[in-house]
Amino acid sequence: MDSQKKKYSELTDCLCTNIRKSARNISQKYNEHLKQSGEKINANQVSILVTLSQIENKTISELSNQLKMERTTLTRNLKILDKSGWIKTDYGSDGRMKFSKLSKNGKQVLNKILPHWKKAQSQTKKLLGEDLQLFQQNLKKLTL
């Protein structure tokens, strides 16, 4: 092994890289199930809709912070969700602040995709195994 490869070999066990890769793989599994609903929606968009279903009157910045998502990425996704009619965007009194909320159509799409999401959730839980509860508790520690 050349010296550069050896120098960087410990990075192959990088927690960040492996967690990100795992997250992408899990998202792909969820997306496969969501596709079966007939809706053009992905796991990332579902997480946004679900968060909007749980909160009200949050600015884009507050929503971005809650989702731990880059503001520009969130804004791009909100435009898609708005175009699909799944959210409504309102502006504050001065016109500068934006607020998004789940629309009636958004609630309907969540109801439609729910059985497919449940299948993905069940499959993922089986893959993660018996220590799932401990794993989820440890993941929550990372989101604080």
N, C-alpha and C positions, 0 to 999 in steps of 0.2 A: 504494500500500500504506500503510495507516495505521501510525502510529509503533509501536504495540504489536506488530502482526504483523511488522514489520521487525525490531523488537528481538528477537523470539523466533525469527526465521526460521533462525538458525544451529542451533537445537535440532532442526531436522528431520534433520540429519545426525548426531544423537546416537548414538554407538556403543551405549550401553546400550539405548536404545529399539529400535534396529534389530536388535540381537542377540536381545533378548527376543521381538520380533515374529517373527524368523526361527525361533527355537526353538519358538514356538507353531505356526508353519506346518509345521515338520518333525514335531512331535508329531502334528499332524492327519494327515499322510501316513502315519506309522507306525500310528496308530489305525485308519485306513481298512484297512490290510493286516491288522492284528490282529483286526479284526472278522470277517474272512473265516475265522478259525480256529474260530469258533463260541463262543469263550470271551468272557465279559464282563470284559475286561481292557484297560487302556490303557497307553500307553508309560511313563507315570510309575510305574505299578504294576510293570511289567516291570523297570524299573531297580532298584526296591526288591528284588524277588525275586532278580534276578541278583546284587545286592550281598550279599544274605543267603546265596546259594549259594556265595559266595567267602570268607565270614568266619564265624566262630563266636564265641559268647559275647561279643557286643558289647551294651552297654547302648543304650537308645533314644537317649541323648545322643550316644554315640559314633557310632552309625549316622547320626544326624542330621548330625553334623559331617562324616562321610565322604561323605554324599550332597550336602552343601551345601544342605540342605533345612530349612526352619523346623521346629522340633520339633513344634509343634501340627499342621502339615500332615502330617508323617510319622506322628504318632499317629493322625490321622484315617484315613490310608491303611492303616496297620497293622490297624486295626479291621476295615476292609473285607476285607483279605486274610485275616485270621483267620476272619471270618464265612464266607468262601469256602472255608476249609479248606486254604489254600495256605501258611499259616505256623502255627507253634505259639509261644505266648508262655509263658514260664516266669518265675517270680519268684525273686529272690535270697533268701537265708536269712532276711533281716529283713523280707521282704515288700514292701519299698519299691522295689527295683530290678527293672526289667523287662528281659527278654532275649527277643528274637525269633529264630526260626530257620526255615528252609525245611522244610516238611513233605513227606511222600511225594507228596501230591497237588500240592504246589507244584512239585516236580520234574517231575511228569507234565505239568502245564500248560506249563511252560517248554519241554519237549520238543515239545508239540503246537503251540505258537505259533512255534517256531524257524524253520520254513520261511517263514512269513509275515513274520517279522521280517527274515529274510535278503532277501526281495524288497524290503521297504521300505528296507533298508540299501543295496542295489544301486541302487535308483531315486534315492535321495538322493545317493549318490556320483556318479552321472551328472550330476545337477543342479549339483553343486558344482564339477565340472570337473577339469581336469588338476592344478591346484595343491592338490588335496585333502590330500596328505601334509603339506605345509607348513602348510596351514590347521589340520589336526589338531594339529600340533606347537605352533602358536601358541595354540590353545584350551587345550591342556594347561598351558601357562605360566600361564594365568589361573586354573587350579584349584589351584595350589600354595598 
